[in-house]
Amino acid sequence: MITAAEVRKLLPHRYPMLLVDKVLDVVPGERLTAIKAVTCNEPWYAHAGEDARVEDLAYPETLLLESWGQSAGILAGMGRAEVQSGEVMLFGSMSEVDIHRKLYPGDVAEHRVRVTRALSDTVIFEGESLLEGEPLLTVSKMVMTFRPAEVLRSAEPVTMS
């Protein structure tokens, strides 16, 4: 298990965008299971007044995708000393994504991420999220890549070779 404090060491995200609470199980380079507990205390619910309907409290789908992606980022970054020393993790794309149901405060999403292919600087994932054992989200493909931070900060154009 990877605790919330350890998750903070593995991801650069912070409040309000750190969307993984802990990792339940991990096999580095292969698979990971993480959770995100939704609470009504999160900033995206600040607009909901006392008369908010249940539908008004649905967790934003973009944040569900971000949370799943952060779980993939933890898996991709494990064992990469470069990430700790200035390499930046970049989200590339997601395809064939299906959201099967809504998530609400009090719910706990269980993200399951699997590596389908790993190259020197790119990782391809697939997986799903479950809510109480039922499908919540399915991701057929997500691509993530790593680049040196100094290249991304460079003021000079970078040529592709």
C-alpha angles and dihedrals in degrees: 000000000000114000128219090259091054092046087059089058092051099047130049092214121111138177123349095014103045097106104172118085101186144332116245099187136004138177103188113238092012119052146343138193117203136166137223117194113204118217132182088235093076118114095244088068095054090100093056110100129202090276095054115141121227089254089058090062098057109133110251109262092220089059091049088055090046091051092051089047092051088053088054088048091056090052093046094048097049110109094009104117087183091071089059091047102051109298114133124219112222128194110227110179148319125216137186094018118171126186108202102184145354128273122217138185109290093034124115118211116208110208118204116192128182130187110232096176136003126194128176094277105006133065127192119204141185131185150111146247123234132203113202089339094307125111113269103161135005123199116188095184139005124174123206128177137187128226133177110261093227090060091053091049094047116121090207121083115259116225120217115230 
